[in-house]
Structures are given as C-alpha cells and as structure tokens.
Amino acid sequence: MATINSTYKGDLRTQAQHIASGNTVITDAPVDNNGRGEAFSPSDLVCAALGSCMMTIMGIVANRSEINIEGMEIETTKIMASEPRRIAEIVLTFKMPARSYTDKEKAMLENAARTCPVALSLHPEIKQSVTFLY
C-alpha cells in the first residue's frame, strides 16, 4: 500500500500528500536551479528528514533512559555539489537543552542520532557533519 501520493503542479512545483494523515508538503525547485524557491526543495526535505529522524531516535533513547531533551534544536546546512548536482554534505548542529549530561548519556544520544534510519539510508558519499552543543 502506498504511503505518499504526489502530484506535479507545474512550474517546478510538486505536492505530496501523506495518505494516512492527509498532511501535505509543497516543494519548489530552488532559485539557483530554475525555480521560485518559495518552498522547501526536494533536497531540503532530505536534509530536514535527516534532522527529524535523528531527533526522533534520540527521543526514543531519551524516553527509555529518562533523559529530558525537550527543546532540543538543530541548525541544518545543506551543501550542494555541482557535477553532478547533488547533496554533497549535510551539516547538523544540535543545540541541547541546558542541563547536566553524563558522558554515558551523551554517548547514547549521539549514537542514536548517527544511527537513525535516514542517516543509514543516505549514500555514503553524502558527508554527514554532526556537532552537539551541550
């Protein structure tokens, strides 16, 4: 059974609908690739998916270990290569909530982020640069 139904809307814009929830996402091609840049580009969504997946798996580990990470943020930077045009690097800077973390907690959370399903699914040539600010 399908998970997502997508439609090309014209002018380099797409709309994807999550079938189970009905939520939709619009994409536009970026300005530097003939688009309007009025919405996430498909490659932006790849980067956002990586960050969201990392936070989700960290949340699972945190809940299991009774570590409060509510309010955690990620600043994400996408770096593109030109030949061929592709994502070359995703830079993620985690800003952890101000509290005291043990070395064990840090190791568990960081391992969870780096081994999330999206991180493990991306091509190994896409560099994932991850920093945690405690």
TORZASE-895041 format. One line per field, with one value per residue (C-alpha): residue number from 1; residue in one letter; x, y, z. Coordinates in nm, 4 decimals. Example, Ala and Ser with C-alpha at 12.3 -4.5 7.8 and 13.67 -1.06 7.14 Angstrom:
! TORZASE-895041
vexvex = (1 | 2)
lummar = (a | s)
u = (1.2300 | 1.3670)
v = (-0.4500 | -0.1060)
w = (0.7800 | 0.7140)
//
This chain:
! TORZASE-895041
vexvex = (1 | 2 | 3 | 4 | 5 | 6 | 7 | 8 | 9 | 10 | 11 | 12 | 13 | 14 | 15 | 16 | 17 | 18 | 19 | 20 | 21 | 22 | 23 | 24 | 25 | 26 | 27 | 28 | 29 | 30 | 31 | 32 | 33 | 34 | 35 | 36 | 37 | 38 | 39 | 40 | 41 | 42 | 43 | 44 | 45 | 46 | 47 | 48 | 49 | 50 | 51 | 52 | 53 | 54 | 55 | 56 | 57 | 58 | 59 | 60 | 61 | 62 | 63 | 64 | 65 | 66 | 67 | 68 | 69 | 70 | 71 | 72 | 73 | 74 | 75 | 76 | 77 | 78 | 79 | 80 | 81 | 82 | 83 | 84 | 85 | 86 | 87 | 88 | 89 | 90 | 91 | 92 | 93 | 94 | 95 | 96 | 97 | 98 | 99 | 100 | 101 | 102 | 103 | 104 | 105 | 106 | 107 | 108 | 109 | 110 | 111 | 112 | 113 | 114 | 115 | 116 | 117 | 118 | 119 | 120 | 121 | 122 | 123 | 124 | 125 | 126 | 127 | 128 | 129 | 130 | 131 | 132 | 133 | 134)
lummar = (m | a | t | i | n | s | t | y | k | g | d | l | r | t | q | a | q | h | i | a | s | g | n | t | v | i | t | d | a | p | v | d | n | n | g | r | g | e | a | f | s | p | s | d | l | v | c | a | a | l | g | s | c | m | m | t | i | m | g | i | v | a | n | r | s | e | i | n | i | e | g | m | e | i | e | t | t | k | i | m | a | s | e | p | r | r | i | a | e | i | v | l | t | f | k | m | p | a | r | s | y | t | d | k | e | k | a | m | l | e | n | a | a | r | t | c | p | v | a | l | s | l | h | p | e | i | k | q | s | v | t | f | l | y)
u = (0.0000 | 0.1302 | 0.2458 | 0.2551 | 0.0650 | 0.2486 | 0.1324 | 0.3334 | 0.1629 | 0.3636 | 0.6296 | 0.8708 | 0.6315 | 0.5105 | 0.2638 | 0.2996 | 0.0209 | 0.0777 | -0.2077 | -0.2649 | -0.2844 | -0.3800 | -0.0930 | 0.0630 | 0.4034 | 0.4762 | 0.8185 | 0.9677 | 1.2895 | 1.5458 | 1.6185 | 1.9675 | 1.8091 | 1.5420 | 1.2818 | 1.0947 | 1.2366 | 0.9041 | 0.9013 | 1.1364 | 1.3224 | 1.3286 | 1.6922 | 1.5955 | 1.3441 | 1.6170 | 1.8168 | 1.5111 | 1.4271 | 1.7757 | 1.7470 | 1.3929 | 1.4899 | 1.7929 | 1.5796 | 1.3112 | 1.5534 | 1.7258 | 1.3811 | 1.3167 | 1.6502 | 1.5928 | 1.2453 | 1.3760 | 1.6589 | 1.4528 | 1.6642 | 1.4756 | 1.5723 | 1.2575 | 1.3518 | 1.6466 | 1.7063 | 1.9077 | 2.0551 | 2.0943 | 2.3045 | 2.2853 | 2.5947 | 2.5416 | 2.7922 | 2.7618 | 2.8822 | 2.6616 | 2.4187 | 2.3615 | 2.3807 | 2.7500 | 2.7268 | 2.4676 | 2.5916 | 2.3816 | 2.4466 | 2.2448 | 2.1691 | 2.0919 | 1.8759 | 2.0784 | 2.1189 | 2.3912 | 2.4535 | 2.6697 | 2.9260 | 2.7093 | 2.4002 | 2.5924 | 2.7278 | 2.3809 | 2.2169 | 2.4926 | 2.4962 | 2.1177 | 2.1440 | 2.4214 | 2.2478 | 1.8944 | 1.7313 | 1.7671 | 2.1363 | 2.1963 | 1.9945 | 2.1797 | 2.4529 | 2.7919 | 2.9300 | 2.6966 | 2.9050 | 2.7110 | 2.8867 | 2.7250 | 2.8084 | 2.6464 | 2.6469 | 2.5743)
v = (0.0000 | 0.3459 | 0.5848 | 0.9098 | 1.0390 | 1.3136 | 1.5461 | 1.7682 | 2.1095 | 2.2739 | 2.5446 | 2.3079 | 2.2685 | 1.9403 | 1.8490 | 1.5325 | 1.4048 | 1.1639 | 0.9210 | 0.8147 | 1.1673 | 1.3803 | 1.6236 | 1.7828 | 1.9212 | 2.1554 | 2.1646 | 2.4178 | 2.3999 | 2.6365 | 2.9706 | 2.8535 | 2.5662 | 2.7473 | 2.7519 | 3.0042 | 2.8884 | 2.9571 | 2.6275 | 2.3517 | 2.1973 | 1.8170 | 1.8184 | 2.0494 | 1.7851 | 1.5190 | 1.7334 | 1.8060 | 1.4342 | 1.3534 | 1.6019 | 1.4943 | 1.1282 | 1.1935 | 1.3854 | 1.1149 | 0.8305 | 1.0431 | 1.0997 | 0.7246 | 0.6674 | 0.9658 | 0.8456 | 0.4967 | 0.6374 | 0.9169 | 1.1951 | 1.5186 | 1.6590 | 1.8639 | 2.1888 | 2.0369 | 2.2212 | 2.1525 | 2.4052 | 2.2343 | 2.3484 | 2.1823 | 2.1951 | 2.1096 | 1.9767 | 2.0907 | 1.7992 | 1.6126 | 1.8328 | 1.6518 | 1.6929 | 1.6789 | 1.7445 | 1.7953 | 1.9918 | 1.9483 | 2.1401 | 2.0127 | 2.2654 | 2.0569 | 2.1899 | 2.3421 | 2.0694 | 1.8410 | 1.5311 | 1.2396 | 1.1041 | 0.7913 | 0.9988 | 1.1979 | 0.8787 | 0.7192 | 1.0274 | 1.0880 | 0.7216 | 0.7310 | 1.0334 | 0.8907 | 0.5543 | 0.6716 | 0.5048 | 0.8103 | 0.8545 | 0.4887 | 0.5155 | 0.8109 | 0.7392 | 0.7127 | 0.9893 | 1.2384 | 1.3686 | 1.3996 | 1.6508 | 1.6404 | 1.8598 | 1.8540 | 2.1675 | 2.0894)
w = (0.0000 | -0.0901 | 0.1808 | -0.0196 | -0.3232 | -0.5166 | -0.7939 | -1.0289 | -1.0141 | -1.2936 | -1.2803 | -1.0965 | -0.8007 | -0.6513 | -0.3804 | -0.1739 | 0.0467 | 0.3350 | 0.2776 | 0.6397 | 0.7830 | 0.4830 | 0.5576 | 0.2522 | 0.1625 | -0.1290 | -0.2957 | -0.5341 | -0.7265 | -0.5708 | -0.7327 | -0.8332 | -1.0269 | -1.2304 | -0.9549 | -0.7460 | -0.4120 | -0.2416 | -0.0523 | 0.0559 | -0.2349 | -0.2530 | -0.1375 | 0.1532 | 0.2598 | 0.2566 | 0.5000 | 0.7144 | 0.7166 | 0.8423 | 1.1285 | 1.2186 | 1.2141 | 1.4347 | 1.6876 | 1.6857 | 1.7556 | 2.0208 | 2.1736 | 2.1879 | 2.3640 | 2.5929 | 2.6941 | 2.7669 | 2.9797 | 3.1407 | 2.9874 | 2.9206 | 2.5794 | 2.5190 | 2.3460 | 2.1576 | 1.8281 | 1.5145 | 1.2757 | 0.9369 | 0.6419 | 0.3012 | 0.0813 | -0.2838 | -0.5369 | -0.8968 | -1.1116 | -1.0858 | -0.8937 | -0.5660 | -0.1903 | -0.1022 | 0.2706 | 0.5427 | 0.8436 | 1.1579 | 1.4791 | 1.7728 | 2.0443 | 2.3503 | 2.6338 | 2.9155 | 3.1748 | 3.3013 | 3.0852 | 3.1909 | 2.9457 | 2.9132 | 2.8272 | 2.5678 | 2.4086 | 2.3940 | 2.2420 | 1.9883 | 1.8824 | 1.8420 | 1.6118 | 1.3973 | 1.3542 | 1.2741 | 0.9710 | 0.7451 | 0.8322 | 0.7494 | 0.4252 | 0.2716 | 0.0188 | 0.1917 | -0.0340 | 0.1367 | 0.4238 | 0.7493 | 0.9748 | 1.3174 | 1.6174 | 1.9599 | 2.1737 | 2.5377)
//
